[in-house]
């Protein structure tokens, strides 16, 4: 009888969930996202950022509410999620939970049940996330890198990504996502939530299948540029956030090669020996990844691209800094 009552309670809790899906020209990925939503979830808002495909029509045909963002302001995920949450609030003032999901992701079976159970049991947890996996990690090294990147620790964590189940009142009380941020808006929100006494929890549960669709090095480069831009932009808002990542990008992506080339003429070429620091950096990353029980091949792959990624990240940091000097808002950096 107890298990039966618990099951009924969980079904009621699922009806207390609203979903905010965001996207821009996601095509089949968005259809996969919509198809994966459990039938018990009755409140779905799709926020579209000027798609030119049939995303909006598809969402409306399914009976979902659609918010089309005004093109007069720059698009970003923070703005889209806030718009979706405001729509949910207007429709359902007493809504308890909201599942944020990117349009290139599909919820895994059983995820919402596990996530709701976690929030029901832990009243001081504001957001809960799980394992995001790449749907086609074998398609390219870049997809494989994404899958490894998302394999992080279980338990209380500092932040979550774009896919997460959250308490509506906690997110609203914190002021929602910072719409000034081009990327890194999730860690920034989590930072403010934790400052208010909330906890962020990652549970050992499959959460979403992601479709990075990265098959070219140019896509990987643009994604890394966006990461560097995010490091700098978030750090400018909160000096305690991304300081190490920003510093690492500047040192390895700009200062070390600059010092090597500038000192070479003065040292009869000995200054170029500074480039030997990169294999050392890669070896340190490899050892850390091996400590997480990754295979030697995967750890080596991650280490190589971690080192190479310092250069586009430094470019992103510089781009953010230049835009700040010029008083310009950065535009959307897309890699698909």
Beta strands, then each sheet from edge to edge (+ up, - down):
strand 1: 17-23
strand 2: 43-48
strand 3: 65-68
strand 4: 97-102
strand 5: 105-107
strand 6: 125-134
strand 7: 155-157
strand 8: 164-167
strand 9: 199-210
sheet 1: 3+ 2+ 1+ 4+ 8- 6+ 9+ 5-
sheet 2: 3+ 2+ 1+ 4+ 8- 6+ 9+ 7-
end
